[in-house]
């Protein structure tokens, strides 16, 4: 369980309550996942979407701040041993 803070008007954060990631995300939401040091750990891709259609804002954040190029085939390797299905 984590504290969920939602963006509200004027890009202010509204302090939330403790909920699970499944409660925080809608079925069509995308999310960046960070480790405790703030390093990019992963990208949550909603069911029915493909990594080839990453929203432009997520693409730019990942490329600019983390050096992730979604056009690089090695970024989305099929790794069934380390895969989590949501």
N, C-alpha and C positions, 0 to 999 in steps of 0.2 A: 504494500500500500504506500502511496505517495501523496503529497499534497498537490492538488491541482489548482493552478492559478490561471484563470481565463482572461484573455484580453478583452477589455471593454472600451467604450468610447474614448477617443483621444489617446489610444494606445496605452492605457493605464491597466495595471494588473489588479484583478479582484482576487483577494486571498480566498482560497477555497477550503475544502475539507479533504480529508484523506479518502482517496478512492483508488481503484485499480486502473491500470492503463486501458483495459477493455471498457471501463465505464467512461473514461475521458475521451476516447476516440469514437467518432461516428464511423459508419461502415465505409465511407468514401474518403476518410481523412488520411493524410500522409503525415509522417513524423520523423524527425531526426532523433537519434538516440545517442546520448553521451555517457561516457564513464564518469567516475567520481572526480577525475582530474580535468574534465571538460573536453577530452579527446573524443572525436567522432567514433562511435562504436558501430552504428548501423543506420539503416534507412528502413522505416516501416512502410511497406507498400500495401495499400488496401487490396483485398481480394477482387479480382476482375480487372485490375490495372496491370500495366506492364512497366518494367523499369525503363523501357524506351520512351515513355511519355512522362518522365519526371517533370513536375511543374517547374516552370522557368525560375521562380524564386528559389526553390530548393536547389536547382541546378547551379545557379549563380553562387549561392552561399557555399555549397560543397566545393565548387571549383576555386573560388576566391580564397576561402579561409582554410580549406583542408587539402587542396590540391587534387581532389577527386574529379576525374574526367569521365563522365558517363558514356562517352564515345569510345572508351577503352574497353575492349572485350573482356579483359581480365578483371574488371571491376565487379561484374556479375557472373562469377563462376558458379556452376552448379556444384554445390558441396553438400551432399545429402547427410553427411555425418555431422555437420555443424549447422543444420538448417532448422529454424523454428517456424512452424506454420501457425498463423493466427486466424 
